Amino acid sequence: MNKTELIEAIAKKGEMTRADAGRALSAVLDAVTEALAAGQKIQITGFGSFEVKERAAYTGRNPQTGEPVEIPAAKAVQFHAGKGLKDAVK
């Protein structure tokens, strides 16, 4: 499902126009992005949680040459599915 299809599904289930659904989805995505950028954890009961984790620097290998390559430390977003989502996917 892409963003357009998700907006269609929100509009249908929420009984609203596609424009309203698009604005609602954009507002949610903006709020999630801003919270994660500020270092906050987001928990949606029954769905899951998003949080930013620090990933340490490590030495990798260039697959073409086999030479070691230093991979710098970085921040990564992690998602952990909640029980409700896990049960729905079974």
SETOR-598204 format. One record per residue: residue number from 1; residue in three letters; x, y, z of N, C-alpha, C, O in turn. Coordinates in pm, 1 decimal, always signed. Layout:
N
FIVEX   resi   resn         nu         nv         nw        cau        cav        caw         cu         cv         cw         ou         ov         ow
FIVEX    NUM    ALA          X          Y          Z          X          Y          Z          X          Y          Z          X          Y          Z
...
END
This chain:
90
FIVEX   resi   resn         nu         nv         nw        cau        cav        caw         cu         cv         cw         ou         ov         ow
FIVEX      1    MET      +85.2     -117.5       +0.0       +0.0       +0.0       +0.0      +89.4     +123.4       +0.0     +182.6     +133.4      +79.8
FIVEX      2    ASN      +60.8     +216.5      -89.2     +136.5     +341.6      -92.6      +56.8     +452.4      -23.4      -53.0     +428.6      +26.9
FIVEX      3    LYS     +112.7     +573.0      -21.3      +49.5     +683.5      +51.0      -89.2     +716.1       -4.6     -182.1     +741.5      +72.1
FIVEX      4    THR     -103.5     +715.5     -135.9     -232.7     +745.9     -197.6     -338.2     +643.7     -156.9     -451.4     +679.7     -124.5
FIVEX      5    GLU     -300.6     +516.1     -158.7     -393.8     +410.2     -118.3     -428.0     +420.7      +30.3     -541.0     +393.0      +70.4
FIVEX      6    LEU     -330.8     +460.5     +111.1     -356.5     +478.3     +253.9     -453.7     +593.1     +277.2     -542.6     +582.7     +361.8
FIVEX      7    ILE     -438.0     +701.2     +204.1     -531.1     +814.0     +215.2     -671.7     +770.7     +175.6     -768.9     +807.8     +241.3
FIVEX      8    GLU     -682.9     +692.2      +68.6     -813.4     +639.9      +26.0     -877.4     +556.9     +138.2     -996.0     +572.4     +167.2
FIVEX      9    ALA     -798.6     +469.0     +200.7     -849.8     +383.1     +307.7     -893.0     +466.7     +427.8     -996.7     +438.8     +487.9
FIVEX     10    ILE     -815.5     +568.4     +463.4     -851.3     +655.7     +576.1     -980.1     +730.4     +545.1    -1067.8     +741.8     +630.8
FIVEX     11    ALA     -992.0     +781.5     +422.7    -1112.5     +855.0     +382.7    -1235.8     +765.8     +390.6    -1341.2     +808.5     +437.7
FIVEX     12    LYS    -1222.2     +643.3     +344.8    -1335.7     +551.2     +345.0    -1375.4     +512.4     +487.4    -1492.9     +519.9     +523.4
FIVEX     13    LYS    -1277.3     +470.7     +568.5    -1307.6     +426.9     +704.7    -1349.7     +542.6     +795.1    -1431.7     +525.0     +885.2
FIVEX     14    GLY    -1293.0     +661.5     +770.3    -1323.7     +777.7     +853.0    -1441.3     +858.0     +802.1    -1479.0     +958.8     +861.8
FIVEX     15    GLU    -1499.6     +813.4     +691.3    -1613.4     +882.8     +629.7    -1582.6    +1031.9     +611.9    -1656.6    +1118.2     +659.1
FIVEX     16    MET    -1470.4    +1060.2     +542.1    -1429.5    +1197.8     +515.8    -1379.8    +1207.5     +372.5    -1365.7    +1106.9     +303.0
FIVEX     17    THR    -1353.9    +1328.2     +330.4    -1303.6    +1346.6     +193.5    -1157.1    +1303.7     +186.7    -1088.8    +1293.1     +288.5
FIVEX     18    ARG    -1111.0    +1279.3      +64.1     -970.0    +1243.3      +45.8     -879.4    +1357.8      +88.8     -771.1    +1334.6     +142.6
FIVEX     19    ALA     -923.0    +1480.9      +65.4     -842.3    +1597.1     +104.8     -826.4    +1601.4     +256.6     -716.6    +1623.8     +307.3
FIVEX     20    ASP     -936.3    +1579.8     +328.9     -930.3    +1578.7     +475.8     -843.0    +1463.5     +524.8     -764.5    +1480.0     +618.2
FIVEX     21    ALA     -856.4    +1348.3     +462.5     -776.2    +1232.0     +501.1     -628.4    +1257.8     +473.9     -543.2    +1219.2     +553.9
FIVEX     22    GLY     -597.6    +1321.8     +363.3     -459.4    +1355.5     +329.7     -398.5    +1450.9     +431.2     -283.8    +1434.4     +472.8
FIVEX     23    ARG     -477.5    +1552.0     +470.9     -428.8    +1646.4     +572.2     -409.9    +1577.0     +705.8     -313.0    +1604.8     +776.5
FIVEX     24    ALA     -500.6    +1487.4     +741.6     -489.7    +1414.5     +868.5     -364.9    +1326.2     +868.7     -290.9    +1323.7     +967.1
FIVEX     25    LEU     -341.3    +1254.2     +759.6     -223.7    +1168.4     +750.8      -95.7    +1251.7     +756.3       -0.6    +1214.3     +824.9
FIVEX     26    SER      -92.5    +1363.2     +685.2      +24.8    +1450.1     +687.8      +50.6    +1504.3     +827.6     +165.7    +1513.8     +870.2
FIVEX     27    ALA      -55.0    +1539.6     +899.0      -40.1    +1590.8    +1035.8      +17.1    +1483.5    +1127.4     +103.8    +1512.5    +1209.8
FIVEX     28    VAL      -30.3    +1360.5    +1113.9      +21.3    +1250.6    +1196.3     +168.0    +1224.4    +1164.8     +249.6    +1211.7    +1256.1
FIVEX     29    LEU     +201.9    +1216.2    +1038.1     +340.6    +1190.7     +999.0     +433.7    +1302.9    +1043.5     +546.1    +1276.9    +1086.5
FIVEX     30    ASP     +387.5    +1428.0    +1033.6     +467.8    +1541.1    +1079.5     +489.9    +1534.4    +1230.8     +600.8    +1558.4    +1278.6
FIVEX     31    ALA     +384.8    +1501.9    +1305.8     +396.3    +1493.3    +1451.2     +492.5    +1381.9    +1492.0     +572.9    +1400.2    +1583.4
FIVEX     32    VAL     +485.0    +1267.6    +1425.6     +574.9    +1155.4    +1454.2     +718.6    +1195.2    +1422.9     +808.6    +1170.0    +1503.1
FIVEX     33    THR     +741.0    +1256.9    +1307.3     +874.9    +1298.9    +1267.0     +933.7    +1398.7    +1365.8    +1049.5    +1385.7    +1405.5
FIVEX     34    GLU     +855.2    +1497.9    +1405.8     +903.3    +1599.7    +1499.0     +936.5    +1538.6    +1635.0    +1037.7    +1574.1    +1695.5
FIVEX     35    ALA     +852.9    +1447.8    +1683.3     +877.6    +1384.5    +1813.2    +1004.5    +1300.2    +1809.3    +1085.1    +1305.5    +1902.2
FIVEX     36    LEU    +1022.9    +1223.1    +1703.3    +1142.8    +1140.5    +1692.0    +1267.7    +1227.0    +1677.9    +1371.9    +1194.4    +1734.7
FIVEX     37    ALA    +1258.7    +1336.7    +1603.1    +1371.9    +1427.3    +1586.5    +1410.8    +1490.1    +1719.9    +1527.5    +1523.0    +1741.5
FIVEX     38    ALA    +1312.8    +1507.1    +1810.2    +1338.4    +1563.8    +1942.5    +1384.7    +1457.1    +2041.7    +1409.8    +1487.4    +2158.4
FIVEX     39    GLY    +1395.8    +1333.1    +1995.9    +1443.9    +1225.9    +2082.7    +1336.7    +1159.3    +2167.1    +1368.4    +1084.4    +2259.6
FIVEX     40    GLN    +1211.0    +1185.4    +2136.7    +1101.4    +1126.8    +2213.3    +1064.4     +989.3    +2158.8    +1086.9     +958.9    +2041.7
FIVEX     41    LYS    +1007.1     +907.0    +2246.2     +955.6     +775.9    +2207.6     +805.4     +790.9    +2186.2     +738.1     +861.3    +2261.6
FIVEX     42    ILE     +753.6     +725.2    +2084.2     +610.0     +730.6    +2055.0     +551.9     +592.5    +2077.7     +598.2     +495.0    +2018.5
FIVEX     43    GLN     +450.8     +583.3    +2162.8     +383.9     +456.1    +2189.2     +236.7     +468.9    +2152.7     +166.8     +557.5    +2202.0
FIVEX     44    ILE     +190.9     +380.0    +2066.3      +50.3     +374.8    +2027.9       +0.2     +238.6    +2072.9      +30.5     +136.5    +2011.2
FIVEX     45    THR      -76.3     +237.9    +2180.4     -122.2     +113.6    +2240.3     -196.1      +28.2    +2138.5     -285.9      +75.6    +2069.0
FIVEX     46    GLY     -157.0      -98.2    +2131.0     -218.8     -192.2    +2038.9     -158.0     -191.0    +1899.8     -180.9     -283.2    +1821.5
FIVEX     47    PHE      -81.1      -88.3    +1868.0      -19.2      -79.3    +1735.9     +130.9     -101.6    +1744.9     +184.1     -192.8    +1681.5
FIVEX     48    GLY     +200.0      -18.6    +1823.8     +343.4      -34.9    +1838.7     +410.1      +90.9    +1888.7     +343.6     +186.7    +1928.1
FIVEX     49    SER     +542.7      +90.0    +1886.9     +617.6     +206.1    +1934.5     +733.6     +235.7    +1839.6     +791.7     +146.4    +1777.9
FIVEX     50    PHE     +764.3     +363.8    +1831.1     +876.0     +412.8    +1752.4     +975.4     +477.9    +1847.5     +934.9     +549.5    +1939.1
FIVEX     51    GLU    +1104.6     +454.2    +1827.3    +1204.3     +524.3    +1905.9    +1334.3     +534.5    +1827.2    +1359.7     +456.1    +1735.8
FIVEX     52    VAL    +1415.5     +632.1    +1864.3    +1543.5     +653.5    +1799.6    +1650.8     +585.6    +1884.4    +1657.2     +605.9    +2005.6
FIVEX     53    LYS    +1733.5     +506.3    +1820.7    +1843.4     +436.1    +1888.2    +1975.5     +481.6    +1828.5    +1984.5     +512.4    +1709.6
FIVEX     54    GLU    +2077.5     +485.4    +1912.9    +2213.2     +516.0    +1867.1    +2275.5     +386.9    +1815.5    +2270.1     +283.6    +1882.2
FIVEX     55    ARG    +2333.8     +393.3    +1698.5    +2404.0     +278.2    +1642.5    +2554.0     +311.0    +1646.3    +2597.4     +412.1    +1591.2
FIVEX     56    ALA    +2630.3     +226.5    +1710.3    +2774.2     +251.0    +1727.1    +2848.1     +238.2    +1593.9    +2801.7     +172.0    +1501.0
FIVEX     57    ALA    +2963.1     +302.7    +1587.5    +3048.9     +289.8    +1469.9    +3104.4     +147.4    +1464.8    +3124.8      +84.4    +1568.6
FIVEX     58    TYR    +3128.4      +97.9    +1345.6    +3183.7      -36.5    +1330.4    +3261.9      -46.1    +1199.7    +3253.2      +41.2    +1113.3
FIVEX     59    THR    +3337.7     -153.2    +1187.9    +3415.7     -175.6    +1067.1    +3342.9     -275.7     +978.4    +3315.2     -388.1    +1020.1
FIVEX     60    GLY    +3312.1     -234.0     +855.7    +3248.6     -322.3     +758.5    +3349.5     -361.1     +651.3    +3468.4     -331.5     +663.4
FIVEX     61    ARG    +3303.1     -425.6     +549.2    +3390.4     -465.2     +437.6    +3327.6     -420.2     +306.3    +3206.7     -431.8     +286.8
FIVEX     62    ASN    +3410.5     -369.4     +217.7    +3366.8     -335.3      +83.1    +3345.6     -467.8      +10.0    +3440.3     -545.2       -3.2
FIVEX     63    PRO    +3224.3     -496.3      -37.9    +3198.2     -626.2     -100.2    +3275.2     -649.2     -230.4    +3298.7     -764.0     -268.4
FIVEX     64    GLN    +3314.2     -542.7     -298.5    +3387.4     -559.1     -424.7    +3535.9     -586.4     -403.5    +3596.2     -667.2     -474.2
FIVEX     65    THR    +3594.0     -517.8     -304.9    +3739.2     -531.2     -285.2    +3776.1     -611.1     -161.4    +3888.2     -660.8     -150.4
FIVEX     66    GLY    +3683.5     -623.5      -69.0    +3711.6     -693.9      +55.7    +3786.9     -609.1     +156.5    +3818.9     -657.0     +265.3
FIVEX     67    GLU    +3816.0     -483.0     +122.6    +3888.8     -395.3     +213.3    +3798.4     -350.0     +328.1    +3678.4     -330.6     +309.1
FIVEX     68    PRO    +3856.6     -333.2     +447.6    +3777.9     -282.7     +560.7    +3735.6     -137.6     +537.1    +3811.3      -57.7     +481.9
FIVEX     69    VAL    +3614.0     -105.3     +579.7    +3559.6      +29.7     +566.7    +3500.6      +67.7     +702.1    +3425.6       -9.4     +761.9
FIVEX     70    GLU    +3535.1     +187.8     +750.3    +3479.9     +235.2     +876.5    +3338.9     +291.0     +852.8    +3320.2     +381.9     +771.9
FIVEX     71    ILE    +3241.6     +236.3     +923.3    +3102.7     +283.2     +916.8    +3082.5     +373.1    +1038.7    +3099.3     +326.7    +1151.5
FIVEX     72    PRO    +3046.7     +500.6    +1019.4    +3034.6     +592.2    +1133.2    +2911.4     +562.0    +1219.6    +2817.4     +495.8    +1175.6
FIVEX     73    ALA    +2914.4     +611.8    +1342.5    +2799.5     +600.0    +1432.0    +2682.2     +676.7    +1371.0    +2701.8     +775.0    +1299.4
FIVEX     74    ALA    +2561.9     +631.5    +1399.5    +2443.3     +696.5    +1342.6    +2323.7     +674.3    +1434.2    +2327.1     +591.4    +1525.1
FIVEX     75    LYS    +2219.8     +749.1    +1408.3    +2092.7     +729.5    +1477.4    +2000.0     +656.1    +1381.2    +2000.1     +682.8    +1261.0
FIVEX     76    ALA    +1921.3     +563.7    +1434.7    +1828.5     +487.6    +1351.7    +1693.3     +479.5    +1421.7    +1686.6     +468.4    +1544.1
FIVEX     77    VAL    +1587.1     +484.9    +1344.4    +1452.4     +472.2    +1398.9    +1417.6     +324.4    +1405.7    +1435.2     +251.4    +1308.2
FIVEX     78    GLN    +1368.2     +280.6    +1520.6    +1324.1     +142.5    +1536.7    +1174.4     +140.6    +1563.1    +1120.6     +227.7    +1631.4
FIVEX     79    PHE    +1108.4      +39.6    +1507.6     +965.6      +19.2    +1531.7     +948.7     -117.9    +1594.2    +1003.1     -216.9    +1545.2
FIVEX     80    HIS     +873.5     -123.0    +1702.0     +841.0     -249.5    +1766.6     +689.2     -266.0    +1759.5     +615.0     -183.8    +1813.4
FIVEX     81    ALA     +644.1     -370.3    +1694.4     +500.6     -394.4    +1679.5     +438.0     -428.9    +1813.6     +496.7     -501.9    +1893.6
FIVEX     82    GLY     +318.6     -376.2    +1837.8     +244.2     -405.5    +1959.7     +166.2     -535.3    +1945.8     +156.7     -592.2    +1837.0
FIVEX     83    LYS     +111.4     -580.7    +2055.7      +38.4     -707.3    +2058.1      -79.1     -707.7    +1961.3     -100.6     -806.3    +1890.8
FIVEX     84    GLY     -154.7     -599.7    +1956.8     -270.2     -593.3    +1868.3     -231.9     -607.4    +1722.4     -300.2     -676.9    +1647.2
FIVEX     85    LEU     -125.1     -543.7    +1681.4      -76.8     -553.9    +1543.3      -24.3     -693.3    +1514.3      -51.9     -749.6    +1408.4
FIVEX     86    LYS      +51.5     -749.2    +1607.9     +105.4     -884.6    +1590.0       -7.7     -986.2    +1576.0       -1.6    -1075.0    +1491.0
FIVEX     87    ASP     -110.9     -973.1    +1659.6     -223.1    -1066.3    +1653.3     -301.6    -1051.7    +1523.0     -351.1    -1150.7    +1469.2
FIVEX     88    ALA     -313.3     -928.7    +1471.9     -387.1     -907.2    +1347.5     -315.1     -964.7    +1226.8     -378.7    -1001.0    +1127.9
FIVEX     89    VAL     -182.6     -973.1    +1234.3     -103.1    -1020.4    +1121.1      -91.6    -1172.3    +1119.0      -63.4    -1229.8    +1013.9
FIVEX     90    LYS     -112.2    -1237.0    +1229.5      -99.3    -1384.4    +1236.9     -175.2    -1454.1    +1130.9     -173.9    -1577.1    +1124.6
END
